[in-house]
Amino acid sequence: MIYCVQPNESIWKVAEKFGVSPKAIQIANPQIINPEHLIVGEMVYIPINIDWHAFYPKGVQRFNRR
């Protein structure tokens, strides 16, 4: 997921917002030089795991393999 940094956000605040570790965001974004001071408007990649079960009701197959 791509996220646009808002005013007064650090990598720790962004990580808390999305429930991921700050280290995971740092690893996914090698362009971040100072994690304490992100640039407003900077686009950062948030490495989140999507729970596909939330999108597909129980019993519905995602792929029709025949």
N, C-alpha and C positions, 0 to 999 in steps of 0.2 A: 504494500500500500504506500502511496506517495502522500506526504503531509507537508503543508505549507506552514512554516514556523511563524508563530504569532509573537507580538511584543512581550518582552520579559520572560521568554521561555528558555530554559536550559535543556540539555539532553536528558537530565533527570526528570524534569517536569513532563517532557514529552513521553518518556518511557513510562512514567506513572499513569499518564492519561490513557495509554494503550495497553498497559499491563504487560510490558516487555522489559527486559533488563537494559540499563543504559549501555552496557558492554555490547549487547546485540546490535543496538542502533549504531554504536561507534564502528563496529566491524562491518556493518552493511553500508556505511557512509565514510569511506576513507578520506573524502574531501573535507570533513569537519576537522578543523585545526584546533579550535578551542571549544570543548564541549560545555564550558561554563557560559559562553556568550555566543549563541547561535545568531545568525543574521536574519532579521525579520524579512519574510518573503522567501527565504531559502527553502528549496524543496528537498526533503529528506525521505529516504526509504525507511519504512517501518516494517520490520520483518515479523509479521503476525501470522499465526496459523488460523486458517478459516475452518470453522466447524461446518462442513457441508451438510451435516444432518439438520442444521437449522434452516437450510434452504430447501431440502427435500424431505417431505413428510415420510413418516415410517411406512415402509412397504413400496415406496416409489423408487424405481431403479433409475440411476443416473445415466447409464449407458445400456442401450439395447443391443446385446451381443447374441447374434444368432448365426 
